[in-house]
Amino acid sequence: MNVALLANLKKNAPVWEGMSPDQWDDLDSEKTIQAIAAALESHGHRVTFVEGNITLQAELTKLKPDICFNICEGHFGDAREAQIPALLEMMRIPYTGSKVLALALALDKPMTKRVLAYHDLPTPPFQTFERLTEELDPSLTFPLFVKPSREGTGMGISGSSIVRDEEQLRAQLRGIFERYDQPALVEHFIEGRELTMGVVGNLMSPVARRIPDNDEAPRLSKGLHFFPPLEIDMGKYPEEEAGIYTNRIKVELVDDFYYICPAPVEPELIEELRWLTAAVFRVTDCLDVARVDFRLDMHDNNKPYILEVNPLPGLNPGYSDLCIEAAADGWSYEQLINRILDEAAERYGLVE
């Protein structure tokens, strides 16, 4: 197939005076683009990289791809990850991954949590702050966790994100408002291990929708392939990271990435994590690939809580969580990338 590989490269991102130093931490490197292109070409596809910016419509009109492999993060706006898919929908060009609504939803962490809560899926209690003067909901108790509402790659997350009193809370809120100019998400901090579950495929009917009222009801996830859970080995990182998966770990310390995959998890808990991953995949309307992040409550028998879903997970072959999980499952990088493409091609009826 003629495949257009769409992404936003860090080196092509706009710059301006006074921009935050982590402004483009979630954009991709040339190394990632080259790896994805090579993986697709190894299966006989013709691949052309196109920068996902305002010139894209003209470029795709000339290229006439059969399908786009989309990993665009976007540059501006509160639904920036959904902008390129929206253009592709207008042009009626098939593409990999989740569609417009799912990408817009997942980038907005509070909105995602509202959907999870509606479907009775376990996520930490939370509150959204838009102003520094807003009072903390009495139902929320310290310690709390504070992060930007609409950022990825751990942006805005450090050891100081865990707050234990009002003074620390207000300091973190002020920092987020000043640096990111967006609402802040404040949620109850779940003390315990942090795991991530990667998945490829598409749910087939009947599918996981929500936790059944009947405990005997089947939990179905047909059509999905679950990778082994990955756990960050926080004991290998400096104490100032406070045992959380910070932006510094994801960016500055990425070349010394310490992880355990498969994570040492009991079979019963793995089944619970798979079910919850399938349910999140369904209720947020993910397609082809996703990653769901959890924390296990050490004070409640390791009960899993859903932190967020990423329908546009990183695909760097050296250190992205999904790639490590696939490798731990015996998949090559080429197998992972082409499985994502094949899932999309099948949805669009491009496979004979």
C-alpha positions as CSV (number, residue, x, y, z in Angstrom):
1,M,0.0,0.0,0.0
2,N,0.9,3.6,-0.5
3,V,1.3,4.8,3.1
4,A,1.7,8.4,4.3
5,L,3.5,8.5,7.6
6,L,2.2,11.6,9.5
7,A,3.9,13.0,12.5
8,N,5.2,16.2,14.1
9,L,8.9,16.4,14.4
10,K,10.5,18.3,17.3
11,K,13.0,19.9,14.9
12,N,10.1,21.3,12.8
13,A,8.1,22.7,15.7
14,P,7.5,26.5,16.0
15,V,9.5,28.4,18.6
16,W,9.0,31.7,20.3
17,E,10.6,33.8,23.0
18,G,9.5,32.8,26.5
19,M,8.1,29.4,25.5
20,S,8.2,26.6,28.1
21,P,11.3,24.4,27.8
22,D,9.1,21.3,27.8
23,Q,6.7,22.7,25.2
24,W,7.5,20.0,22.6
25,D,8.5,17.1,24.8
26,D,5.7,14.9,23.3
27,L,6.7,15.4,19.7
28,D,8.7,12.8,17.8
29,S,12.3,12.4,16.7
30,E,13.7,11.6,13.3
31,K,14.8,8.3,14.8
32,T,11.2,7.3,15.5
33,I,10.0,8.2,12.0
34,Q,12.9,6.3,10.4
35,A,12.1,3.2,12.5
36,I,8.4,3.2,11.6
37,A,9.1,3.8,7.9
38,A,11.6,0.9,7.9
39,A,9.1,-1.4,9.7
40,L,6.4,-0.6,7.2
41,E,8.7,-0.9,4.2
42,S,9.8,-4.3,5.4
43,H,6.3,-5.6,4.7
44,G,6.3,-4.2,1.2
45,H,4.6,-0.8,1.8
46,R,5.7,2.4,0.0
47,V,6.1,5.0,2.8
48,T,6.3,8.8,2.5
49,F,6.8,11.0,5.6
50,V,4.7,14.1,5.7
51,E,4.8,16.7,8.5
52,G,1.4,17.2,10.1
53,N,1.0,20.9,9.7
54,I,-1.0,23.4,7.7
55,T,0.5,22.2,4.4
56,L,-0.8,18.7,4.9
57,Q,-3.9,19.0,2.8
58,A,-2.0,20.0,-0.3
59,E,0.7,17.4,0.3
60,L,-1.9,14.5,0.6
61,T,-3.7,15.7,-2.4
62,K,-0.6,15.2,-4.4
63,L,0.5,12.0,-2.7
64,K,-2.9,10.2,-2.9
65,P,-2.1,7.7,-0.1
66,D,-4.1,4.5,0.4
67,I,-3.9,5.1,4.1
68,C,-2.1,7.3,6.6
69,F,-0.1,6.0,9.6
70,N,-0.9,8.8,12.0
71,I,1.1,9.7,15.1
72,C,0.6,13.5,15.0
73,E,0.5,15.2,18.4
74,G,-0.4,18.7,17.0
75,H,1.0,22.0,18.1
76,F,-1.8,24.2,19.4
77,G,-5.3,24.0,20.9
78,D,-7.0,21.9,23.6
79,A,-7.8,19.2,21.0
80,R,-4.6,19.3,19.0
81,E,-4.2,15.5,18.7
82,A,-7.6,15.4,16.9
83,Q,-6.8,18.1,14.3
84,I,-5.1,15.9,11.7
85,P,-7.6,13.1,12.0
86,A,-10.4,15.7,11.5
87,L,-8.7,16.8,8.3
88,L,-8.3,13.2,7.1
89,E,-12.0,12.7,7.8
90,M,-12.8,15.7,5.6
91,M,-10.6,14.3,2.9
92,R,-12.0,10.8,3.3
93,I,-8.5,9.3,3.7
94,P,-8.2,6.2,5.9
95,Y,-5.8,6.4,8.9
96,T,-4.6,4.4,11.8
97,G,-5.6,4.8,15.3
98,S,-8.5,6.4,17.2
99,K,-10.8,9.0,15.6
100,V,-11.5,12.6,16.3
101,L,-13.7,12.4,19.4
102,A,-11.6,9.8,21.2
103,L,-8.4,11.7,20.7
104,A,-10.0,15.0,21.8
105,L,-11.5,13.3,24.9
106,A,-8.3,11.5,25.9
107,L,-6.2,14.6,25.8
108,D,-8.5,16.2,28.3
109,K,-7.8,14.2,31.4
110,P,-10.8,15.6,33.5
111,M,-13.2,14.8,30.7
112,T,-11.8,11.3,30.4
113,K,-12.2,10.7,34.1
114,R,-15.9,11.9,33.9
115,V,-16.5,9.3,31.3
116,L,-14.8,6.6,33.3
117,A,-16.7,7.5,36.5
118,Y,-20.0,7.4,34.5
119,H,-19.2,3.9,33.5
120,D,-18.4,2.9,37.1
121,L,-14.7,2.3,36.2
122,P,-12.3,3.0,39.1
123,T,-10.4,6.3,38.8
124,P,-9.2,8.4,41.7
125,P,-11.6,11.1,43.0
126,F,-10.8,14.5,41.5
127,Q,-11.5,18.1,41.0
128,T,-10.6,20.5,38.2
129,F,-9.2,23.9,39.1
130,E,-9.4,26.9,36.7
131,R,-8.5,29.6,39.3
132,L,-6.2,29.8,42.2
133,T,-8.9,31.0,44.5
134,E,-11.2,28.0,44.1
135,E,-11.8,26.1,47.3
136,L,-10.8,22.4,47.6
137,D,-13.8,20.1,47.6
138,P,-14.2,18.8,51.2
139,S,-14.5,15.2,49.9
140,L,-10.9,15.3,48.7
141,T,-8.3,14.6,51.3
142,F,-4.5,14.9,51.2
143,P,-2.2,13.6,49.8
144,L,-3.3,14.9,46.4
145,F,-1.7,14.8,43.0
146,V,-1.7,17.9,40.7
147,K,-1.0,17.9,37.0
148,P,-2.0,19.9,33.8
149,S,-5.3,18.8,32.3
150,R,-4.2,18.6,28.7
151,E,-0.5,17.5,28.4
152,G,1.3,14.3,27.7
153,T,4.8,12.8,28.3
154,G,4.5,13.6,32.0
155,M,4.7,17.3,31.3
156,G,4.2,19.3,34.5
157,I,4.7,16.2,36.6
158,S,7.6,16.1,39.1
159,G,8.1,15.0,42.7
160,S,6.4,18.2,43.8
161,S,3.2,17.1,42.1
162,I,2.3,15.2,45.3
163,V,1.0,17.8,47.7
164,R,0.2,17.2,51.3
165,D,-1.3,20.5,52.5
166,E,-3.0,23.6,51.2
167,E,0.2,25.6,50.8
168,Q,1.8,23.0,48.6
169,L,-1.5,22.6,46.6
170,R,-1.7,26.4,45.9
171,A,2.0,26.5,44.8
172,Q,1.5,23.7,42.3
173,L,-1.7,25.2,40.9
174,R,0.1,28.5,40.5
175,G,2.9,26.9,38.6
176,I,0.6,25.0,36.2
177,F,-1.5,28.1,35.5
178,E,1.6,30.2,34.8
179,R,3.5,27.6,32.7
180,Y,0.7,25.9,30.7
181,D,-2.2,28.4,30.8
182,Q,-4.8,25.7,31.2
183,P,-6.9,24.1,34.0
184,A,-5.2,21.8,36.5
185,L,-6.4,18.3,37.5
186,V,-6.2,17.6,41.2
187,E,-6.9,14.0,42.2
188,H,-6.5,11.8,45.3
189,F,-2.9,10.4,45.2
190,I,-3.0,6.6,45.1
191,E,0.1,5.4,47.0
192,G,1.5,2.2,45.4
193,R,2.9,0.7,42.2
194,E,2.4,2.2,38.8
195,L,1.7,-0.1,35.9
196,T,0.8,0.4,32.2
197,M,-1.0,-1.9,29.9
198,G,-0.6,-1.8,26.2
199,V,-3.1,-3.2,23.7
200,V,-3.6,-3.6,20.0
201,G,-6.6,-4.7,18.0
202,N,-10.3,-3.8,17.9
203,L,-13.1,-5.0,20.1
204,M,-15.6,-7.3,18.5
205,S,-19.2,-7.6,19.5
206,P,-20.3,-8.4,22.2
207,V,-17.7,-6.2,24.0
208,A,-16.6,-4.8,27.3
209,R,-18.7,-1.7,28.1
210,R,-18.7,-1.3,31.9
211,I,-18.2,-3.3,35.0
212,P,-21.3,-5.6,35.0
213,D,-23.8,-5.3,37.8
214,N,-23.9,-9.0,37.9
215,D,-20.6,-10.4,39.2
216,E,-21.3,-13.6,37.3
217,A,-21.6,-11.8,34.0
218,P,-18.8,-12.5,31.5
219,R,-16.1,-10.0,30.9
220,L,-15.5,-9.9,27.2
221,S,-12.5,-8.5,25.3
222,K,-12.6,-10.4,22.0
223,G,-10.5,-8.8,19.3
224,L,-7.9,-7.3,21.6
225,H,-4.3,-8.5,22.2
226,F,-3.0,-7.5,25.6
227,F,0.7,-7.1,26.1
228,P,2.3,-7.9,29.5
229,P,2.1,-5.1,32.1
230,L,5.1,-2.8,32.5
231,E,6.2,-1.4,35.8
232,I,8.7,1.4,36.2
233,D,11.4,0.3,38.6
234,M,11.2,3.5,40.7
235,G,13.8,2.3,43.2
236,K,16.5,2.9,40.6
237,Y,15.7,6.6,40.3
238,P,16.7,9.6,42.5
239,E,14.7,10.2,45.6
240,E,13.5,13.6,44.3
241,E,11.4,11.8,41.7
242,A,9.2,10.8,44.7
243,G,8.3,7.4,43.3
244,I,6.3,8.7,40.3
245,Y,6.8,8.5,36.6
246,T,7.9,12.1,36.1
247,N,8.6,14.2,33.0
248,R,12.3,14.1,33.9
249,I,12.3,10.3,33.9
250,K,10.5,10.3,30.5
251,V,12.7,12.9,28.9
252,E,16.1,13.6,30.6
253,L,16.7,10.1,32.0
254,V,15.2,8.2,29.1
255,D,18.5,6.6,28.1
256,D,18.8,5.1,31.6
257,F,15.2,3.7,31.6
258,Y,14.6,1.2,34.4
259,Y,11.5,-1.0,34.1
260,I,10.2,-4.5,34.8
261,C,8.3,-6.2,32.0
262,P,6.4,-8.4,32.5
263,A,5.7,-6.8,35.9
264,P,5.5,-9.3,38.8
265,V,1.7,-9.4,39.1
266,E,-0.6,-12.2,40.3
267,P,-2.6,-13.9,37.5
268,E,-5.9,-12.7,39.0
269,L,-4.7,-9.1,39.0
270,I,-3.5,-9.4,35.4
271,E,-7.0,-10.5,34.4
272,E,-8.5,-7.6,36.2
273,L,-6.1,-5.2,34.5
274,R,-6.9,-6.7,31.1
275,W,-10.6,-6.3,31.7
276,L,-10.3,-2.7,32.9
277,T,-8.1,-1.9,29.9
278,A,-10.7,-3.4,27.5
279,A,-13.5,-1.4,29.2
280,V,-11.5,1.8,29.0
281,F,-10.7,1.1,25.3
282,R,-14.4,0.6,24.7
283,V,-16.0,3.5,26.6
284,T,-13.4,6.0,25.2
285,D,-13.9,4.6,21.7
286,C,-10.3,3.7,21.0
287,L,-9.2,2.0,17.8
288,D,-6.2,-0.2,16.8
289,V,-3.9,0.6,19.6
290,A,-3.8,2.2,23.1
291,R,-2.1,2.3,26.5
292,V,-3.9,2.5,29.8
293,D,-2.0,3.6,33.0
294,F,-2.9,2.3,36.5
295,R,-1.8,2.7,40.1
296,L,-2.3,-0.1,42.6
297,D,-3.5,1.1,46.0
298,M,-1.1,-0.3,48.5
299,H,-3.6,0.5,51.3
300,D,-6.5,-1.4,49.7
301,N,-5.1,-4.8,48.6
302,N,-3.5,-3.4,45.5
303,K,-6.9,-2.3,44.0
304,P,-6.2,-0.9,40.5
305,Y,-7.2,2.7,39.7
306,I,-7.2,4.0,36.2
307,L,-5.1,7.2,35.8
308,E,-5.6,7.8,32.1
309,V,-5.7,6.3,28.6
310,N,-3.4,7.2,25.8
311,P,-4.8,6.3,22.3
312,L,-1.7,7.8,20.7
313,P,1.1,5.9,22.6
314,G,4.8,6.6,21.8
315,L,6.4,4.3,19.2
316,N,10.1,4.9,19.8
317,P,11.6,1.4,19.4
318,G,14.2,2.1,22.1
319,Y,12.2,3.3,25.1
320,S,8.4,3.8,24.5
321,D,6.4,1.7,26.9
322,L,4.2,0.0,24.2
323,C,7.3,-1.1,22.3
324,I,8.9,-2.5,25.4
325,E,5.7,-4.4,26.3
326,A,5.5,-5.8,22.8
327,A,9.1,-7.0,22.9
328,A,8.5,-8.7,26.2
329,D,5.6,-10.5,24.5
330,G,7.9,-11.8,21.8
331,W,6.9,-9.3,19.1
332,S,9.4,-7.6,16.9
333,Y,9.1,-3.9,16.3
334,E,8.1,-4.6,12.7
335,Q,5.3,-6.9,13.9
336,L,3.9,-4.2,16.2
337,I,3.9,-1.4,13.7
338,N,2.4,-3.5,10.9
339,R,-0.2,-5.0,13.2
340,I,-1.4,-1.4,13.9
341,L,-1.6,-0.7,10.2
342,D,-3.3,-4.0,9.4
343,E,-6.0,-3.4,12.1
344,A,-6.8,0.0,10.5
345,A,-6.7,-1.4,7.0
346,E,-9.2,-4.1,7.9
347,R,-11.5,-1.6,9.5
348,Y,-11.6,0.4,6.2
349,G,-12.0,-2.7,4.1
350,L,-8.5,-2.3,2.4
351,V,-7.6,-6.0,3.1
352,E,-8.7,-8.5,0.5
